[in-house]
């Protein structure tokens, strides 16, 4: 029997269900990732118990029931929230996204049959072992992403699964099998019915994955990109280097859109319904990557202009050949140097204690800052005290003249 390790709190849940005459399995992405040797962030479970019985079994635990209409009860056990959903069969999908109704079932196999891809359509517990009616374990071993059953039906039910196919391909480095690709191409128009926020979420996950370039090329070749980023023409040079950018939404989006007219890039970002933070960061990358950085002075101006996005924008400029190699290092180094009065190791109180007063205080601190910017190693308290004393002495000498 196939054996897989999972946390003890999951076993506590399966034991309780078994004692009540019910089955419970870990399912979906957490099982897939566990089988790939990755530690899941959380665990989802499926059970034969109806939601009311799940609540009865775990009456001594804190429960979250806002998913009750879908058959989901979240149980807090050993400080871990675990979503537990009753085995179900989906009804018709009239909006290309959500089933019009769901029907509970007693068979885990029926529940797995409604899922998107074979690698996500497995279930496991220590008593039963692996339940794998669609060959998910084999596909996992081969690195293949394949729709459960008829791809046309799967994508007709929920067009967002098309985005998920390419996202999983980019995240896992899996090839999408031919019939699943054909189904995605045939049903791509269904993406027009999907909320733009949902498209945006999947697209960001895709481009921040370890291998986004291949998935994006396939989406472009199949004519799917216009349903995602209408107006974006993929640039091969950018695609080849996209994964060299940090896996940050703003950094990857900005780099991907860097060859796009700024006005069009703004429109694409608005269309994806992304947060202001992500969009602003992406626009900073788009603007910054077109600027050359060749020395510390230019790095300073660049860092002040682009703030927290400066290093990512400098890297984009390097990757595109606008800036020479080392530009990112220059910007990063400048950011670690003192460049404001607050970065000095002495302050106004210290200068006053040395005898400065009024406008002299600001004048002296400004000169100290200039000295430190020119020679950062001078930003030591004893050195700056000595420099401040000399500045005060100069002021007093001018007054006596």
C-alpha positions in Angstrom: 0.0 0.0 0.0 1.2 3.5 -0.8 2.4 5.3 2.3 2.7 9.0 2.8 3.6 11.1 5.9 1.4 13.9 7.0 1.1 15.9 10.3 -0.3 14.2 13.4 -3.2 16.7 13.6 -4.4 15.4 10.3 -4.4 11.8 11.7 -6.4 13.0 14.7 -9.1 14.2 12.3 -9.2 11.0 10.3 -9.3 9.0 13.6 -12.3 10.9 14.8 -14.2 10.4 11.5 -13.3 6.7 11.6 -14.6 6.4 15.1 -17.9 7.9 13.9 -18.1 5.5 11.0 -17.1 8.0 8.4 -14.2 8.4 6.0 -11.9 11.4 5.6 -9.0 12.0 3.2 -6.5 14.7 2.4 -7.1 15.8 -1.1 -6.1 18.3 -3.8 -3.0 20.4 -3.9 -1.8 19.5 -0.4 -1.7 15.8 -1.4 -0.1 16.6 -4.8 2.6 18.7 -3.1 3.2 16.1 -0.4 3.7 13.4 -3.0 6.2 15.7 -4.7 8.1 16.0 -1.5 7.0 19.6 -0.8 5.6 20.7 2.5 2.1 22.1 2.0 1.2 25.4 3.6 -2.1 23.9 4.8 -4.3 20.8 4.3 -7.7 20.4 2.8 -9.8 17.3 3.5 -12.8 15.6 2.1 -15.2 13.4 4.1 -18.2 11.2 3.7 -19.8 12.9 6.7 -22.5 15.5 6.0 -21.6 19.0 7.3 -23.9 18.7 10.3 -22.2 15.5 11.3 -18.8 17.0 10.9 -19.9 19.8 13.3 -21.2 17.2 15.7 -17.9 15.2 15.6 -15.9 18.3 16.3 -18.3 20.0 18.6 -15.5 20.5 21.1 -13.3 22.4 18.7 -13.6 25.9 17.3 -15.5 25.7 14.0 -15.8 28.2 11.0 -18.9 27.6 9.0 -19.0 30.4 6.4 -18.5 27.7 3.7 -21.4 25.6 4.9 -23.5 26.1 1.8 -20.8 24.4 -0.2 -20.5 21.6 2.4 -17.3 23.0 4.0 -16.6 23.2 7.7 -13.3 24.6 8.9 -12.0 22.9 12.0 -9.3 24.5 14.2 -7.2 21.7 15.6 -3.8 22.2 17.3 -4.0 25.8 16.1 -4.2 24.6 12.5 -7.3 25.5 10.4 -8.4 22.5 8.2 -11.1 22.9 5.6 -13.2 19.7 5.5 -15.7 19.3 2.7 -18.3 16.6 2.3 -17.9 14.4 -0.8 -19.9 16.1 -3.5 -20.9 16.1 -7.2 -21.3 19.3 -9.0 -24.4 20.2 -11.0 -24.6 22.2 -14.2 -22.3 25.2 -14.7 -24.3 28.0 -16.4 -21.8 30.8 -15.8 -18.5 29.0 -16.9 -17.3 29.3 -13.3 -19.6 28.0 -10.5 -21.9 24.9 -10.3 -25.5 25.9 -10.1 -25.9 23.4 -7.3 -24.0 20.6 -5.6 -25.1 17.2 -4.5 -23.5 15.3 -1.6 -22.3 11.8 -2.3 -21.0 8.9 -0.2 -18.2 8.0 -2.6 -14.8 9.6 -2.7 -14.4 8.5 -6.3 -17.4 10.6 -7.3 -15.9 13.7 -5.6 -12.6 13.2 -7.3 -14.3 12.9 -10.7 -15.4 16.6 -10.6 -11.9 17.9 -10.1 -9.8 19.7 -12.7 -6.6 17.7 -13.3 -5.5 14.2 -12.5 -2.7 15.3 -10.2 -5.3 17.1 -8.1 -7.8 14.3 -8.3 -6.3 11.9 -5.7 -7.2 11.2 -2.0 -5.2 9.7 0.8 -5.4 8.5 4.4 -3.3 5.9 6.3 -6.1 3.4 6.5 -7.2 3.3 2.9 -4.0 4.4 1.2 -4.0 6.3 -2.1 -7.3 6.6 -4.0 -6.3 7.4 -7.6 -9.0 6.6 -10.1 -7.6 8.8 -12.9 -3.9 8.0 -12.9 -2.8 11.1 -11.1 0.2 9.4 -9.5 1.5 8.2 -12.8 1.0 11.7 -14.4 2.8 13.2 -11.3 5.7 10.9 -11.9 5.9 11.8 -15.6 5.4 15.5 -15.1 2.2 15.7 -17.1 -0.8 17.9 -16.4 -3.9 16.2 -17.8 -7.6 17.1 -17.4 -9.9 14.6 -15.5 -12.0 13.0 -18.2 -13.1 15.1 -21.1 -11.1 18.4 -21.3 -13.8 20.1 -23.2 -16.3 19.4 -20.4 -13.8 20.4 -17.7 -13.1 23.8 -19.3 -16.7 24.3 -20.3 -17.7 23.8 -16.6 -15.1 26.3 -15.4 -13.1 28.3 -17.9 -10.7 29.5 -15.1 -9.3 26.0 -15.2 -7.6 27.0 -18.4 -5.6 29.6 -16.5 -5.0 27.1 -13.7 -3.6 24.6 -16.3 -0.9 27.1 -17.4 -0.3 28.3 -13.9 0.3 24.7 -12.6 2.5 24.0 -15.6 4.7 27.1 -14.7 4.8 26.3 -11.0 5.5 22.6 -11.3 7.4 22.6 -14.6 4.9 20.1 -16.0 4.0 19.6 -19.6 0.3 20.0 -20.5 -0.9 16.9 -22.4 -2.0 17.4 -26.0 -5.8 16.8 -25.5 -5.9 19.2 -22.5 -4.1 21.9 -24.6 -6.6 21.3 -27.4 -9.5 21.6 -25.0 -8.0 24.9 -23.6 -7.8 26.3 -27.1 -11.3 25.2 -28.0 -12.9 26.7 -24.8 -10.7 29.8 -24.4 -13.7 32.1 -25.2 -15.1 31.1 -21.8 -12.5 33.2 -20.1 -14.5 36.3 -21.2 -17.1 35.2 -18.6 -14.6 35.1 -15.8 -14.2 38.0 -13.3 -11.1 40.0 -14.2 -10.0 39.8 -10.6 -9.8 36.0 -10.8 -7.9 36.2 -14.1 -5.5 38.6 -12.5 -4.9 36.4 -9.5 -4.1 33.4 -11.7 -1.9 35.4 -14.0 0.2 36.8 -11.2 0.7 33.3 -9.8 1.7 32.1 -13.2 4.3 34.8 -14.0 5.8 34.6 -10.5 6.3 30.8 -10.9 9.7 29.3 -11.4 9.2 28.6 -15.2 6.7 31.1 -16.6 8.1 31.5 -20.1 7.0 28.2 -21.6 3.5 28.6 -20.3 3.2 32.1 -21.7 4.5 31.0 -25.1 1.9 28.3 -25.3 -0.9 30.7 -24.2 0.2 33.1 -27.0 0.3 30.3 -29.6 -3.2 29.1 -28.7 -4.7 32.6 -28.8 -5.4 32.7 -25.1 -3.4 35.8 -24.2 -6.0 38.3 -25.6 -8.4 37.0 -23.0 -5.8 37.7 -20.3 -3.8 40.8 -21.3 -5.5 42.2 -24.3 -2.9 44.4 -26.1 0.2 42.7 -24.8 2.6 41.3 -27.4 5.1 38.9 -25.8 8.7 39.7 -26.5 11.0 36.7 -26.8 14.0 38.5 -25.2 11.9 39.4 -22.2 10.4 35.9 -21.9 13.8 34.3 -21.9 14.9 36.5 -19.0 11.6 36.8 -17.0 12.6 34.1 -14.5 15.8 36.1 -13.6 13.7 38.8 -12.1 12.7 38.2 -8.4 9.4 36.2 -8.0 7.6 39.4 -7.0 4.3 40.4 -8.7 5.4 44.0 -9.4 8.9 43.0 -10.6 7.7 40.3 -13.0 4.8 42.2 -14.3 6.8 45.4 -14.9 9.5 43.4 -16.7 7.0 41.5 -18.8 5.3 44.8 -19.8 8.6 46.7 -20.3 8.5 46.7 -24.1 4.9 47.9 -24.0 3.9 51.5 -24.4 3.4 53.0 -20.9 -0.2 54.0 -21.6 -1.0 50.5 -22.8 0.7 49.0 -19.8 -1.4 51.1 -17.5 -4.5 49.9 -19.3 -3.5 46.2 -19.0 -2.8 46.6 -15.2 -6.2 48.3 -14.7 -7.8 45.5 -16.7 -6.3 42.8 -14.4 -7.8 44.6 -11.4 -4.5 44.4 -9.4 -3.9 46.2 -6.2 -2.5 49.8 -6.3 0.7 48.5 -4.7 1.4 45.9 -7.4 0.4 48.2 -10.2 2.5 51.1 -8.9 5.5 48.9 -8.5 5.1 47.4 -12.0 5.0 50.9 -13.5 8.1 51.9 -11.6 9.9 48.9 -13.1 8.6 49.8 -16.6 9.9 53.4 -16.2 13.2 52.5 -14.4 14.3 49.7 -16.7 14.6 52.3 -19.5 17.3 54.3 -17.6 21.0 53.6 -17.7 22.9 53.5 -14.4 26.7 53.8 -14.8 28.1 55.3 -11.6 27.3 56.0 -8.0 25.9 59.4 -8.6 23.4 58.0 -11.2 22.6 55.2 -8.8 21.8 57.7 -6.1 19.4 59.7 -8.3 17.8 56.4 -9.5 17.4 55.1 -5.9 15.8 58.3 -4.7 13.4 58.3 -7.7 12.2 54.7 -7.5 12.5 54.0 -3.8 11.7 50.4 -2.8 11.5 49.4 -6.5 14.9 50.7 -7.4 16.9 47.5 -7.2 14.3 45.5 -9.2 14.2 48.3 -11.8 18.0 48.4 -12.0 18.1 44.6 -12.5 15.5 45.0 -15.3 17.6 47.6 -16.9 20.7 45.3 -16.7 18.8 42.4 -18.1 17.6 44.5 -21.1 21.1 45.8 -21.8 20.2 49.4 -21.0 22.5 49.5 -18.0 25.9 47.8 -17.8 26.5 44.8 -15.5 26.8 46.0 -11.9 24.1 48.6 -12.0 21.9 46.7 -9.5 24.9 46.4 -7.2 25.6 50.1 -7.4 22.0 50.9 -6.5 22.0 48.4 -3.6 25.3 49.8 -2.3 24.0 53.4 -2.5 20.9 52.4 -0.5 23.0 51.1 2.3 25.0 54.4 2.5 24.0 57.3 4.7 22.2 59.9 2.7 19.9 61.8 5.1 20.5 63.7 8.3 18.8 60.9 10.2 21.5 58.4 9.0 24.2 60.4 10.8 25.6 59.0 14.1 25.2 62.3 15.8 22.2 64.7 15.8 21.2 68.3 16.7 21.4 67.8 20.4 25.1 66.8 20.0 25.9 69.8 17.9 24.1 72.1 20.4 26.1 70.5 23.3 29.3 71.5 21.4 28.2 75.2 21.4 26.2 75.6 18.1 23.0 77.6 18.1 20.2 78.7 15.8 20.9 78.3 12.0 24.4 77.0 12.8 22.9 73.7 13.9 21.4 72.9 10.5 24.4 74.3 8.6 26.8 72.1 10.6 24.7 68.9 10.2 24.4 69.6 6.4 28.2 69.8 6.1 28.6 66.6 8.1 26.2 64.8 5.8 28.2 66.0 2.8 31.3 64.7 4.3 29.8 61.3 5.1 28.2 60.9 1.6 31.7 61.5 0.1 33.4 59.2 2.6 30.9 56.9 4.4 33.6 55.5 6.7 33.5 58.8 8.5 30.0 58.1 9.9 31.4 57.3 13.3 30.4 59.3 16.4 33.9 60.3 17.5 34.8 61.4 13.9 31.7 63.4 13.4 32.1 65.1 16.9 35.6 66.1 15.8 34.3 67.4 12.4 31.5 69.3 14.1 34.0 71.0 16.5 36.1 72.1 13.6 33.0 73.5 11.8 32.0 75.4 15.0 35.6 76.8 15.2 35.4 78.0 11.6 32.1 79.8 12.3 33.6 81.5 15.4 36.6 82.6 13.5 34.4 84.1 10.8 32.5 86.0 13.5 35.7 87.5 14.9 36.9 88.8 11.5 
